[in-house]
Amino acid sequence: MIRASERAMGIEYAIRDVVLPARELERKGIKVIRLNIGDPGKYDFQPPEHMQEAYCRAIKEGHNYYGPSEGLPELREAIVTREKRKNGVDITPEDVRVTAAVTEALQFIFGALLNPGDNILVPSPSYPPYVGLVKFYGGIANEYLTVEENGWQPDIDDMRKKINERTKAIAVINPNNPTGALYEKKTIKEILDLAGEYDLPVISDEIYDLMTYEGKHVSPGSLTKDVPVIVMNGLSKVYFATGWRLGYFYYVDPEGKLEEVREAIDKMARIRICPSTPAQFAAIAGLTGPMDYLERYMAKLKERRDYIYRRLTEIPGISTTKPQGAFYIFPRIEERSKWKSDKEFVLDALHEAHVLFVHGSGFGYAGDWHFRIVFLPPVEILEEAMDNFEAFMRKRLS
Ligand code: PLP
């Protein structure tokens, strides 16, 4: 047998891992309600018309060539305008890089920051690629606690305790996946103060920035004075175009501390040539076009969020914090005597109730004894899922 690398074989991705047993059931003709993947395009959400048209037009008009590694100048200009409007940041197109979605931005940033044995502070629980990609690039994902009793806000004291001489950056995911938390301005300020104290950059994942139900998103990029912040965003969530694989990031670096990191990132960007050219035309249309679709979509999402939250609070054996952003809810399993782990719980629910959740421990140690539910589907589907799940819980707890 030809051996694969340990680096690649060591990758874990809980969100897709639970799909195999679900597929097994489906092969036997059993209908499974999948609430495991955060992809709006699988339900009644599509990118707005003007973006779709711009994408098709770009292809038809011959924009099918390689573009610049850093992204098309018109798009970088549009990103500056969008981000000035949203975050009031003082940046120019020179500070912006376009990527194959946030996932590639993470690869560039971790690849440029990490030597073997270095670490990045990442939230626990967190979106799994933070742990997986940091490890892939030879680093250690150094998890800091976010506190459920405090609406899943980061624990600044814990963050401070976790910083050591090999820490290279602090990653913040806000609004958060999997908890749906929206961080307070005070928390963001405290994170920036801490980063400043230890001379660390902040990496800010803002992919859900305009997807909030209560309150508004605050970016560390908008509050920083001297701490370097790398802000990431893209088309996948707020613009409902997950499959187009387009995103961007930019540097807010008032004192020029990231000069070498920027050079390293540009080297990585050049060897991968460029992001998709026609998708960038669609992005220009999205970032400069009307946003009325978002209001309609957020109204649907809020109805779904309110529905699933109400149903979950009526089910025995679990407790739930109300998410304030994104489209995930992360209940806690209170009754633990019936299962050995949260993964066993999720598999039991899959086999018995035919609903697919993701086990919380797949999102880091603070996710232990929780599970994540995606509430993107219409209420009728959520209703069926919750009816099945409620019957399952009542049976198990009787
Ligand atoms: N960051 C967070 C917090 C996410 O939840 C996701 C997807 O679920 C991503 C990044 C992936 O974004 P992209 O599609 O832009 O790679």
Residues whose N, C-alpha, C, O or C-beta is under 5 A from the ligand:
A	BS01	PLP	G38 A101 V102 T103 Y127 I173 N177 D205 I207 G234 S236 T242 G247
